[in-house]
Amino acid sequence: MAQVKVFHDRAGNTLTVWWGNPQDEYICQETGDEVVLMKDKAGQVIGFERLNFATSASEPLKVSFEAAVG
């Protein structure tokens, strides 16, 4: 079963999402839209980090996923 890991750092205002193994991270690439792509040695994107991600301190971060087979 595939896993998606989501980390919200309120102090650093970042949201990090991994669908690959974080230990396989080889290189990062900033897109210019305050998004950093994490890639493995093969160049496949295995996660991303959204910079300057802020939510209301009184509201919990809600995450939902949808999977499509294609």
C-alpha positions as CSV (number, residue, x, y, z in Angstrom):
1,M,0.0,0.0,0.0
2,A,1.3,3.4,-0.9
3,Q,1.8,6.0,1.8
4,V,1.6,9.8,1.7
5,K,3.3,11.7,4.5
6,V,2.3,15.3,5.2
7,F,4.2,17.6,7.6
8,H,3.0,21.1,8.5
9,D,5.6,23.3,10.2
10,R,3.7,26.2,11.6
11,A,6.9,27.9,12.9
12,G,8.6,27.7,9.5
13,N,5.4,28.2,7.5
14,T,6.1,25.1,5.3
15,L,4.0,22.2,4.1
16,T,6.0,19.1,3.1
17,V,4.4,16.2,1.3
18,W,6.2,12.9,0.5
19,W,4.8,10.0,-1.6
20,G,8.2,8.5,-2.0
21,N,10.8,7.5,0.6
22,P,12.3,10.7,2.1
23,Q,15.6,8.9,2.5
24,D,15.8,8.5,-1.3
25,E,16.0,12.3,-1.7
26,Y,19.0,13.1,-4.0
27,I,18.4,16.7,-5.2
28,C,15.9,19.5,-4.7
29,Q,14.7,22.0,-7.3
30,E,12.9,25.2,-6.6
31,T,10.2,25.9,-9.1
32,G,10.0,29.7,-8.6
33,D,6.4,29.5,-7.2
34,E,7.6,29.0,-3.6
35,V,7.6,25.2,-4.2
36,V,10.6,22.9,-3.8
37,L,10.5,19.6,-5.6
38,M,12.4,16.7,-4.0
39,K,13.8,14.1,-6.5
40,D,15.5,10.8,-6.3
41,K,18.6,9.8,-8.2
42,A,16.5,8.8,-11.2
43,G,15.1,12.4,-11.3
44,Q,11.6,11.2,-10.3
45,V,9.7,13.7,-8.0
46,I,9.1,11.9,-4.7
47,G,7.8,14.9,-2.7
48,F,7.4,18.7,-2.5
49,E,7.6,21.5,0.0
50,R,5.4,24.5,-0.2
51,L,7.2,27.6,1.3
52,N,5.3,30.4,3.1
53,F,2.3,28.1,3.8
54,A,0.3,29.6,6.6
55,T,-3.0,28.6,8.1
56,S,-5.2,30.0,10.9
57,A,-3.6,29.1,14.2
58,S,-7.1,28.3,15.6
59,E,-8.0,25.8,12.8
60,P,-6.4,22.4,12.4
61,L,-4.9,21.5,9.0
62,K,-7.3,19.3,7.2
63,V,-5.9,17.0,4.5
64,S,-7.9,14.8,2.0
65,F,-6.7,12.6,-0.8
66,E,-8.3,11.2,-3.9
67,A,-6.7,8.4,-5.9
68,A,-7.4,7.7,-9.6
69,V,-6.4,4.6,-11.5
70,G,-5.4,5.4,-14.9
